[in-house]
Amino acid sequence: MSMVEDEDAKALAERWRSGVVLKRDVFSTIERGRYRSEAGEIEAVLRSIAAVAWWSRGLAHHLFWRERRALAIAGPLGICPPLLFAGRRALVRGWIDGVPLQIAKPHGDTGYFRSAKAALGKLHRAGITHNDLAKEQNWLYANGRAYITDFQLASCFRRRGALFRIARYEDLRHLLKHKRRYAPGGLTAAERRVLARKSLLTRIWMATGKKVYYVVTRGLGVTDREGRGIRFTREAPAIAARLKTHPKVRDVAIVAFPDRRAGTGLYAFVEGSASDRELSDFLGRAAPEQLQVVEALPRNAQGEVRSEILELVAMNQLDLIGSLVKTDAERALVGRIVSHRRNLRDRFAF
């Protein structure tokens, strides 16, 4: 129980079983596992701030308590994970059997976005604004329905004043940006008007504070919208370019994955005929944490690599892959990749 300590460790000792790390950054570690509730053992997610560095501890505590408070109110609404355990440095929330929006890619699925808008309406009627819905990973896709997750920046309002109305508007505008990307034909005239007008506070933020935010997040090693880290944006392209110069390599796809020891790891899937050892030696000190040679990379109808499937393989989120596989041939190919996967350190042991 290294992720939690003191009272939380005692309270969770008999109730929590560790599984796979989902995310690790300077503010917390998020892990999927199993939690023993009154109804029996269920899948759940643990967020812990016990191991954060001293210099990020203050902000980590602030974000932790914002999420704890918001989940306590929003959990019973059926639009987000329920709060199962709330400690001083750890909380456990329910597991939703779905995938993030950027992995699901629900092109043309207007039903999903109707569900998302209804979920957002419930959240706002409860007096909560999420404030971080521009990130696709905070929207989950589960059996055609939308769920919201990651409430670290959420605000709980007692009064529906001007600040609440602005935050509510921005939540909706960010949802509609996702709808415009995946289901533009379903946008109504009113929704297009919302998309065309940012609030005054947002315009001020984009002209001032957002620039500072980018500087700070780059300093913390977070540089892209999925928070995959500076290694992914800087090192992965160079590794891929180097691998493609090898005569036995046809193509390369590199994904980031949360690593219990390193924080963020890189996993290279290499399409070719060389051996893993041969390519690791070829890269030398630049080799990623994991490298796997595959007969072929999974691709969509346009020939683009399906990195969303490879990300789930790298993270050992194997139970979420099935809904993404389109054909029997793809299922067989992905099955062979899964059976020879390299990241076996962070995986379910049950």
C-alpha positions, 0 to 999 in steps of 0.5 A: 500500500505504498500509494496511501499512508496513515489513516487512509492506508489502514482504512483501505488495507482490507478493501483495496486491491491494486491493478494497473496505473492509469496516470501519474503526474506531479499532482497524483497517482491514479490506479485502477483496481478492485474495492470491497464495498458493502455490495461486494468487490467491484472495479474502482479507481484510486487517486492518491496524493500521498507520494507527490513531491513537496513542491506540488503538495499544496496545489495537489491537496487543493485539486484533491479536495475539489474533486472529493467535494464535487464527486460527493454531490455529482456521484449519485446523479449517474453521470460520473463515477460515484465516490466510494471512499474519501480519505485525507490523501486518497479517494476511491471512485467507481469504475465506468466501463468506457473509453475516453472520447479521443479513443472512442472517436464517435464520428457521426454519433449524434446520440452520444452528444445528446447524452453528453448534453443531458449529463452536463445539464444534470451537473449544472442543475446540481450547482457544479461546473466542471471547468475542464471539459476541453480535454477529450479524456474527461469525456467517457464513451460507454455503450453509446452514453456519455459520462464525465470524469476528472473533477479536479478543477470543478467548482461547487456553487451555492448561488447561480450568480454571474460566475456560475453562469459563465462557467456553465456556458464555457462547459457547454461551449467545450462540449460543442467543440467536441461535437463539431469535431465528431458530429458536425452535422448534428449542430443546431443553429443555437449551438453554432451561435454558442461556438461562435462566441467565447465569454469575456473571461475566456477571451481575457484568459486566452490573451493572458493567463493561458500563455503562462499556463503553457509555460508552467505545464511545459515546465511540469512535463505536460505538453499536449491535451492528453497530458502524455508528457514532454517525453512523448512530444520531444523524444518519440518523434526522434525515436520513430525517425531513427527506427524507420532508417533500419532496413528491416522496419516498415513503420513505427507507432509510439504511444505513451503509457503511465509507468509506476516507476518512471512516471511516463513511459514510451512504448514503440510498436514496430512493423517489420522483420527485425527482432526486439533485441536487434532494434533495442541495440540499434537505438542504444541509450535512446531505446524506449521502455518497451519495444515490440515488433509486430507483423502489422500495425492495426489500421483504419479504412484510410490506412491510418494507424489505430493508435487508440488500440495500441495505447490500450495495449500499452496500458494493459487496459485490454478489456476496453479493446473489444468495443473498438475492433471493427473486423474479424481480421483486425481482432485476430491481428490485435489478439496476436499483438496483445498476446506478445505485449511487453508491459507486464509490470503494471497489469491486473493480477486477478 
